Amino acid sequence: MLFPTLDFGLFFLIVFALAWALRNSLTARKAVLIVASYVFYGYWDWRFCFLLAFSSLANYTAGYWIDRLEDPRQRKLILILAVIVNLGLLGYFKYTGFFIESVNDAAYSLGLEREIPFLEIILPVGISFFTFQGISYVADVYRRVIPASRSILNVLLYISFFPQLVAGPIVRAQTFLPQIEKPPEPNRIFASIGVTLILVGLFKKVVIANYIATEMVDNVFYDPFFYGPIDLLLAVYGYAIQIYCDFSAYSDIAIGVALLLGFRFQKNFNQPYRAQSIRDFWHRWHISLSSWLRDYLYIPLGGSRLGPIRTRINLMVTMLLGGIWHGAAWTFLFWGFLHGLALVVERALGWSEGGADRSLWRKVLATVLVFHFVCLTWIFFRSEDFATSLTYLAGFANFSAPIEFATPFIIGLLVIGVSFHFAPHDMVERTAAGLRRLPPVAQGVLGGLIMVVIDALGPEGVAPFIYFQF
Amino acid sequence: MTTDPNIDANAVFQRHKNELDITLGAPGQPLKAVVFLLIGGVIVAAMLGSAALRDWAFELTLLPIPGANLVFSAADQWHGWMEAIGVTQLFDAVHAWIEGWRLG
């Protein structure tokens, strides 16, 4: 079920009514939200509901035993088993095909003729997200950050909660579980913020991301050979805007929907293209993933506590795994490698600190450089394979190709997309405060009006969100 | 350079924490007001976006759903009324404007 559809609108209204009607019965409310989340997930492929339930059950059981046992070795063993089960599921569904293809390619290049038969495995939507949530739950119980949940319902709801189930943000158990352990506050619903987030998200997705994708980016990345430097530059800027508008839109809508249901999550994006270093970029882009990688991978690897060489290795390992988390392809791994390399270089040169003491022109220069480095890495991220990426890069010397996409419409979309980064960082809060001054019905009328205008502005049909494939 | 970047990283996240909490300091609204808000939004969306409602109802008739034809008839009738009073013109005007811009 996609957010910007009537199906989801009707589904949400039913869930909203039931969840608030049952607010005084914690168990009934949890049960309704779990059923709703499984309906939402089963809308794509009901068979994977069993996978979701298995993942929840496995993590619940592991958490229960880790909490109960006192022997550190036994606790650690169960933690390791839980991580193996989580990553095993992710590995099977997401990386088996990639592994077989890579082995076959290597065998072929060595002159071997035997091939491992290719397996057609459907990737369950959102598996990367709920796997990471499961691991964070078990790891936090192991570290005694949170107690193991006594009720299976809590873990079922934590792993499957529909607003952020398929494309994040990756919510921590320590943030989520306390919110379902007490009745929601019916006198303190952050509705105007929720509605504003939903409308901003819909605009970014339906108008900006969808048009930029269908009008330019998809064409250019499909076969970059036919395009010259101007179109290639516009397309990579376009993809940078598209992926931001697409992914942050999902997070905005997810957070907005959760707010209307009485749950509070933190922002997942904070104007990432204003970053003045790659480190700063990762503090602003997909914050729930970068903080997850920091807390459950980088720091357990030793972080920066084991000397400069080991710190660089840890950074590189973290970013390589962050890259391959996005997709089972060498291009994603290389994308992670480039970001890891940039972090290592920044750290070695002391550039990552940024700081308010920089002069304005140095800040602007740093922002421009970081943006263009990120754009360069997006070429590998978006391309089907390395050959396409290299064709894309080589095309910057193809001055004979005519300019096709430098139209007022495309440029206008890019400018609007970029403008989100130069608006005040609390734009949503300010807009919501303005909305709140109106009577509730007027807020709804205005929201409904804007929603119809967004629908009219967007192209026909709704493209899936980019991060669904991860 | 910072001596312990782990601690520094935590400090950065702490510093950004207020920026990331979108509800910080905001007053909430009571459930009754939120229900009115949603009712207002649904009515306006159903009136101005009646064509989308009809298209959605038509897609239901392609599925084996009991009563889908009845839903479609009602949505079609509703769209006819909305067209008659002229409220669907906003959608058409906005769509025509962006199409004009897109096609140059």
HADDOCK unambig.tbl for C-alpha pairs under 7 A between the chains (distance, minus, plus):
assign (segid A and resid 186 and name CA) (segid B and resid 30 and name CA) 5.74 0.50 0.50
assign (segid A and resid 186 and name CA) (segid B and resid 31 and name CA) 5.18 0.50 0.50
assign (segid A and resid 187 and name CA) (segid B and resid 28 and name CA) 6.75 0.50 0.50
assign (segid A and resid 187 and name CA) (segid B and resid 29 and name CA) 5.85 0.50 0.50
assign (segid A and resid 187 and name CA) (segid B and resid 30 and name CA) 3.89 0.50 0.50
assign (segid A and resid 187 and name CA) (segid B and resid 31 and name CA) 5.99 0.50 0.50
assign (segid A and resid 188 and name CA) (segid B and resid 27 and name CA) 6.99 0.50 0.50
assign (segid A and resid 188 and name CA) (segid B and resid 28 and name CA) 3.87 0.50 0.50
assign (segid A and resid 188 and name CA) (segid B and resid 29 and name CA) 5.04 0.50 0.50
assign (segid A and resid 188 and name CA) (segid B and resid 30 and name CA) 5.68 0.50 0.50
assign (segid A and resid 189 and name CA) (segid B and resid 28 and name CA) 4.66 0.50 0.50
assign (segid A and resid 189 and name CA) (segid B and resid 29 and name CA) 4.95 0.50 0.50
assign (segid A and resid 189 and name CA) (segid B and resid 30 and name CA) 6.19 0.50 0.50
assign (segid A and resid 189 and name CA) (segid B and resid 31 and name CA) 6.78 0.50 0.50
assign (segid A and resid 190 and name CA) (segid B and resid 28 and name CA) 4.68 0.50 0.50
assign (segid A and resid 190 and name CA) (segid B and resid 29 and name CA) 6.15 0.50 0.50
assign (segid A and resid 191 and name CA) (segid B and resid 29 and name CA) 6.54 0.50 0.50
assign (segid A and resid 191 and name CA) (segid B and resid 34 and name CA) 6.39 0.50 0.50
assign (segid A and resid 266 and name CA) (segid B and resid 20 and name CA) 5.30 0.50 0.50
assign (segid A and resid 266 and name CA) (segid B and resid 21 and name CA) 5.08 0.50 0.50
assign (segid A and resid 266 and name CA) (segid B and resid 22 and name CA) 6.60 0.50 0.50
assign (segid A and resid 267 and name CA) (segid B and resid 20 and name CA) 4.87 0.50 0.50
assign (segid A and resid 267 and name CA) (segid B and resid 21 and name CA) 6.51 0.50 0.50
assign (segid A and resid 267 and name CA) (segid B and resid 22 and name CA) 6.69 0.50 0.50
assign (segid A and resid 303 and name CA) (segid B and resid 6 and name CA) 6.62 0.50 0.50
assign (segid A and resid 304 and name CA) (segid B and resid 4 and name CA) 6.77 0.50 0.50
assign (segid A and resid 304 and name CA) (segid B and resid 5 and name CA) 6.42 0.50 0.50
assign (segid A and resid 304 and name CA) (segid B and resid 6 and name CA) 6.34 0.50 0.50
assign (segid A and resid 350 and name CA) (segid B and resid 1 and name CA) 6.04 0.50 0.50
assign (segid A and resid 409 and name CA) (segid B and resid 101 and name CA) 6.29 0.50 0.50
assign (segid A and resid 409 and name CA) (segid B and resid 102 and name CA) 5.47 0.50 0.50
assign (segid A and resid 429 and name CA) (segid B and resid 22 and name CA) 6.72 0.50 0.50
assign (segid A and resid 440 and name CA) (segid B and resid 33 and name CA) 5.43 0.50 0.50
assign (segid A and resid 440 and name CA) (segid B and resid 34 and name CA) 6.78 0.50 0.50
assign (segid A and resid 440 and name CA) (segid B and resid 36 and name CA) 5.85 0.50 0.50
assign (segid A and resid 440 and name CA) (segid B and resid 37 and name CA) 4.70 0.50 0.50
assign (segid A and resid 441 and name CA) (segid B and resid 36 and name CA) 5.34 0.50 0.50
assign (segid A and resid 441 and name CA) (segid B and resid 37 and name CA) 4.72 0.50 0.50
assign (segid A and resid 441 and name CA) (segid B and resid 40 and name CA) 4.98 0.50 0.50
assign (segid A and resid 443 and name CA) (segid B and resid 37 and name CA) 5.89 0.50 0.50
assign (segid A and resid 444 and name CA) (segid B and resid 37 and name CA) 4.17 0.50 0.50
assign (segid A and resid 444 and name CA) (segid B and resid 38 and name CA) 5.62 0.50 0.50
assign (segid A and resid 444 and name CA) (segid B and resid 39 and name CA) 6.95 0.50 0.50
assign (segid A and resid 444 and name CA) (segid B and resid 40 and name CA) 4.50 0.50 0.50
assign (segid A and resid 444 and name CA) (segid B and resid 41 and name CA) 4.00 0.50 0.50
assign (segid A and resid 445 and name CA) (segid B and resid 40 and name CA) 4.96 0.50 0.50
assign (segid A and resid 445 and name CA) (segid B and resid 41 and name CA) 4.79 0.50 0.50
assign (segid A and resid 445 and name CA) (segid B and resid 44 and name CA) 5.78 0.50 0.50
assign (segid A and resid 447 and name CA) (segid B and resid 41 and name CA) 5.81 0.50 0.50
assign (segid A and resid 448 and name CA) (segid B and resid 41 and name CA) 4.17 0.50 0.50
assign (segid A and resid 448 and name CA) (segid B and resid 42 and name CA) 6.44 0.50 0.50
assign (segid A and resid 448 and name CA) (segid B and resid 44 and name CA) 5.33 0.50 0.50
assign (segid A and resid 448 and name CA) (segid B and resid 45 and name CA) 4.83 0.50 0.50
assign (segid A and resid 449 and name CA) (segid B and resid 44 and name CA) 6.34 0.50 0.50
assign (segid A and resid 449 and name CA) (segid B and resid 45 and name CA) 6.44 0.50 0.50
assign (segid A and resid 452 and name CA) (segid B and resid 45 and name CA) 6.09 0.50 0.50
assign (segid A and resid 452 and name CA) (segid B and resid 48 and name CA) 6.63 0.50 0.50
assign (segid A and resid 452 and name CA) (segid B and resid 49 and name CA) 5.88 0.50 0.50
assign (segid A and resid 452 and name CA) (segid B and resid 91 and name CA) 6.79 0.50 0.50
assign (segid A and resid 453 and name CA) (segid B and resid 91 and name CA) 6.39 0.50 0.50
assign (segid A and resid 453 and name CA) (segid B and resid 94 and name CA) 6.75 0.50 0.50
assign (segid A and resid 456 and name CA) (segid B and resid 91 and name CA) 5.42 0.50 0.50
assign (segid A and resid 456 and name CA) (segid B and resid 94 and name CA) 5.91 0.50 0.50
assign (segid A and resid 456 and name CA) (segid B and resid 95 and name CA) 4.84 0.50 0.50
assign (segid A and resid 457 and name CA) (segid B and resid 94 and name CA) 6.37 0.50 0.50
assign (segid A and resid 457 and name CA) (segid B and resid 95 and name CA) 5.54 0.50 0.50
assign (segid A and resid 457 and name CA) (segid B and resid 98 and name CA) 6.15 0.50 0.50
